[in-house]
Amino acid sequence: MTSTEHGRRKYDALADRYEEIYFYVADLGRDLVSYAAPPPGARVLDVGAGRGAVARAALARECVVTAVDASAGMVARLADDHPEMVVRQQDAGMLDFPDGSFGVVTAGFLVQVLTEPETALAEFHRVLAPGGMVALSLERQTVGRLGWLHDLNREYFGGGNGSADEPLSPDRLDELLTSAGFATPERTLVKIPKHLADPGALWDWLAIQGVPEALDALPTGEAVTFRERFFRGAEEMHNTGGITLEFAATLHTTTRRLPPGSAAGEGYH
Ligand SMILES: C[S@@+](CC[C@H](N)C(=O)[O-])C[C@H]1O[C@@H](n2cnc3c(N)ncnc32)[C@H](O)[C@@H]1O
C-alpha cells in the first residue's frame, strides 16, 4: 500500500465535494492532458483519479480511459458520474493490470500524497507499453504574500519544517522518474492565482481545510487570539494589494524507453 488508512478515509470524506472545494483541479486536469497530448484512441490509465479531473480530459480527447483510486468513496462517485470509463478501486503501488497494458499513465496531484511514490512509479513503468508516456502533476507550495498566515499556522499548530513534512519537490520527482527507468523528464510550470474578495473568503478557505476543528483542540482562549490575529493579517493584506491564493503546479512527462532498434512512436496506443 502506498497510502495510509487515514489518507483513504480523508478522501472518502472529501469525495462528494472534492472538485467544489479544490476548484482548480479541473483546469489542471485539462492542462496535464493537453501537455501529454495523447492521440485519440490511446489507452489511458488515470491513477488516483479522484472525481475525474484528468480522466474526463482524456475522455474528451477520445482516449479509452481506465481510472483507479484507493478511496472507495471516490471510486463510487466516479463510476456513477462516468459509466463510459472503466473504474476500479486499486492502490497505485499494486496495480492489477498486466505488464505493458497502457499507452499513457496519468496521475494528477497523486505522487505528493503517497507514502512511497517510488513504488507507484515502478508500477506505472510496468503497466506502460515500451514507448508509452507517463504524465504527472505536482502541486507547488507557494507562500507568496501569505507568509504571515504560514507563520501564524506554524505558531499555533507547529510543523512546517520537519523532514517528515518536506513536500516532494519537482527536482526530486524527476529524479524518482529517472530512477524508475524512465527517459529524461520534461516539465512545465502552471500558475493559477485565485483572487479572494475579502478576509471572510480567506477564512472560508481555511474552514474547508479543517482549521476550525483544529482550533477547537487548542487550549482555551487560543482559538480567539488566532481568529483575531488572522483577521488583522487578512485585513492588512486586503488593503495592500488584495488577497490572492498563489496556486501553482508543475507538469511532468516522460516515456518508458523503447527497446534498442524499435521504431519511435510505438507503444503510445
Ligand atoms: C489530491 S487527489 C487528486 C485527484 C485527481 N487526480 C485530481 O487531479 O483531481 C489524490 C487522489 O489520489 C487518491 N489516492 C491517494 N492515495 C492513493 C493510492 N495509494 N493509490 C491510489 N489512489 C490514491 C485519493 O483517494 C485521491 O482521490
The ligand as an SDF file (V2000), in Angstrom:
LIG
                    3D

 27 29  0  0  0  0  0  0  0  0999 V2000
   -5.1830   15.1690   -4.4410 C   0  0  0  0  0  0  0  0  0  0  0  0
   -6.3540   13.9980   -5.0190 S   0  0  0  0  0  0  0  0  0  0  0  0
   -6.2690   14.2190   -6.7910 C   0  0  0  0  0  0  0  0  0  0  0  0
   -7.4600   13.6670   -7.5420 C   0  0  0  0  0  0  0  0  0  0  0  0
   -7.4290   13.8470   -9.0500 C   0  0  0  0  0  0  0  0  0  0  0  0
   -6.3230   13.1520   -9.6780 N   0  0  0  0  0  0  0  0  0  0  0  0
   -7.4030   15.3150   -9.4370 C   0  0  0  0  0  0  0  0  0  0  0  0
   -6.4450   15.7550  -10.0990 O   0  0  0  0  0  0  0  0  0  0  0  0
   -8.3600   15.9960   -9.0800 O   0  0  0  0  0  0  0  0  0  0  0  0
   -5.4860   12.4940   -4.7640 C   0  0  0  0  0  0  0  0  0  0  0  0
   -6.3000   11.2630   -5.1090 C   0  0  0  0  0  0  0  0  0  0  0  0
   -5.4410   10.1430   -5.0160 O   0  0  0  0  0  0  0  0  0  0  0  0
   -6.1130    9.0870   -4.3350 C   0  0  0  0  0  0  0  0  0  0  0  0
   -5.0900    8.2650   -3.6910 N   0  0  0  0  0  0  0  0  0  0  0  0
   -4.3850    8.5330   -2.5710 C   0  0  0  0  0  0  0  0  0  0  0  0
   -3.5240    7.5500   -2.3090 N   0  0  0  0  0  0  0  0  0  0  0  0
   -3.6870    6.6410   -3.3000 C   0  0  0  0  0  0  0  0  0  0  0  0
   -3.0760    5.3880   -3.6020 C   0  0  0  0  0  0  0  0  0  0  0  0
   -2.1270    4.8810   -2.8020 N   0  0  0  0  0  0  0  0  0  0  0  0
   -3.4630    4.7180   -4.6850 N   0  0  0  0  0  0  0  0  0  0  0  0
   -4.4330    5.2080   -5.4990 C   0  0  0  0  0  0  0  0  0  0  0  0
   -5.0580    6.3770   -5.2590 N   0  0  0  0  0  0  0  0  0  0  0  0
   -4.6890    7.0910   -4.1810 C   0  0  0  0  0  0  0  0  0  0  0  0
   -7.0360    9.7860   -3.3630 C   0  0  0  0  0  0  0  0  0  0  0  0
   -8.0910    8.9550   -2.9420 O   0  0  0  0  0  0  0  0  0  0  0  0
   -7.4790   10.9900   -4.1850 C   0  0  0  0  0  0  0  0  0  0  0  0
   -8.6250   10.7020   -4.9270 O   0  0  0  0  0  0  0  0  0  0  0  0
  1  2  1  0
  2  3  1  0
  2 10  1  0
  3  4  1  0
  4  5  1  0
  5  6  1  0
  5  7  1  0
  7  8  2  0
  7  9  1  0
 10 11  1  0
 11 12  1  0
 11 26  1  0
 12 13  1  0
 13 14  1  0
 13 24  1  0
 14 15  1  0
 14 23  1  0
 15 16  2  0
 16 17  1  0
 17 18  1  0
 17 23  2  0
 18 19  1  0
 18 20  2  0
 20 21  1  0
 21 22  2  0
 22 23  1  0
 24 25  1  0
 24 26  1  0
 26 27  1  0
M  CHG  2   2   1   9  -1
M  END
$$$$
